[in-house]
Amino acid sequence: MQPIQLFDLASKQAEWLTIRQEVVAGNIANANTPKFRAKDVTPFQAVLDQSDVTMARTNPMHLSGNDFSTSGDIDVKEAALDQEIGVQESGNTVGVAEELSKSGEIKRQYDLNTSLVSSFHRMMLMTVRK
């Protein structure tokens, strides 16, 4: 029996979302700190691109899969400068509205992640019961 990669992928995304939420919360906490530079994490796609397991295509009409594993690095880097906010007088680059928007996006992605895992888990339990 082959391992189910969906759970590994969901776990890796949950880890990535946790780290991103920590970074966003740190940005919001330092919104009034002089010369603080906003940070963000590498996109999740970059984490997927660094993995070593490929998804199989059973039909040429299916989308080609990305590589999934739990071995990708999640890097925290300085966020791109928001042209609307720019560098404030204090030297700070945090835009609170943008960070709150990121926080909402993280919550939506986490909710989707947990819903998919829960549905897949229920589906697996139904097949085992029969």
C-alpha positions in Angstrom: 0.0 0.0 0.0 1.4 3.4 -0.9 1.5 6.2 1.6 -1.2 8.9 1.3 0.5 12.1 0.3 -2.5 14.3 1.0 -1.9 14.1 4.8 1.8 15.0 4.3 0.9 17.9 2.1 -1.8 19.2 4.5 0.6 18.9 7.4 3.3 20.9 5.5 0.8 23.6 4.6 -0.4 23.8 8.2 3.2 24.2 9.3 3.7 26.9 6.6 0.5 28.7 7.7 1.5 28.6 11.3 4.9 30.2 10.5 3.3 32.8 8.3 0.7 33.7 11.0 3.6 34.2 13.5 5.4 36.5 11.0 2.2 38.5 10.3 1.5 38.8 14.0 5.0 40.0 14.6 4.6 42.6 11.9 1.4 43.9 13.5 3.0 44.0 16.9 5.8 46.1 15.6 3.7 48.5 13.5 4.8 51.4 15.6 8.4 50.3 16.1 10.8 52.8 14.4 12.8 51.4 11.5 11.0 48.0 11.7 10.9 46.2 8.3 7.8 44.1 7.5 8.6 40.4 6.9 6.9 37.6 5.1 7.6 33.9 4.3 8.5 32.3 1.0 5.3 31.4 -0.9 4.0 27.8 -0.3 4.6 27.1 -4.0 8.3 27.5 -3.4 8.1 24.9 -0.6 6.3 22.5 -3.0 8.9 23.0 -5.7 11.7 21.8 -3.3 10.1 18.4 -2.7 11.1 15.0 -4.1 7.8 13.1 -4.6 5.8 13.6 -7.8 2.1 13.0 -8.3 1.0 10.6 -11.0 -1.3 11.6 -13.8 -3.8 8.8 -14.6 -5.4 10.7 -17.4 -3.7 13.2 -19.9 -6.6 15.6 -19.2 -5.7 15.9 -15.5 -3.5 18.8 -14.4 0.1 18.0 -14.0 1.0 17.6 -10.3 3.5 19.4 -8.2 6.1 17.7 -6.0 5.0 17.2 -2.4 7.0 16.3 0.7 7.8 17.6 4.1 11.4 18.5 3.3 11.1 22.1 2.0 12.5 25.0 3.8 10.2 27.9 4.9 12.3 31.1 4.8 11.3 34.3 6.5 12.4 37.3 4.4 11.8 41.0 4.2 8.5 41.7 2.6 8.2 43.6 -0.6 7.6 47.3 0.0 3.9 48.2 -0.3 3.8 51.2 -2.7 0.6 52.5 -1.0 2.2 52.6 2.4 5.9 53.0 1.5 8.4 53.8 4.1 6.9 55.8 6.9 8.5 58.8 8.6 9.8 56.5 11.3 11.4 54.2 8.8 8.7 51.5 9.4 7.3 49.6 6.4 4.4 47.8 8.1 0.9 48.5 6.6 -1.6 47.3 9.3 -4.5 47.0 6.8 -2.3 44.8 4.5 -1.2 42.6 7.5 -4.8 42.2 8.7 -5.8 41.2 5.1 -2.9 38.6 5.2 -4.2 37.3 8.5 -7.7 36.8 7.1 -6.2 35.0 4.1 -4.3 32.7 6.4 -7.4 31.8 8.3 -9.3 31.0 5.1 -6.5 28.8 3.9 -6.2 27.0 7.2 -10.0 26.4 7.3 -9.9 25.0 3.8 -6.9 22.7 4.7 -8.7 21.3 7.8 -12.0 20.8 5.9 -10.2 18.9 3.1 -8.4 16.6 5.6 -11.6 16.0 7.6 -13.5 15.1 4.4 -10.7 12.8 3.2 -10.5 11.2 6.6 -14.3 10.5 6.7 -14.0 9.1 3.1 -11.2 6.7 4.2 -13.2 5.6 7.3 -16.2 4.8 5.1 -14.1 2.6 2.9 -12.6 0.7 5.8 -16.0 0.0 7.4 -17.3 -1.9 4.4 
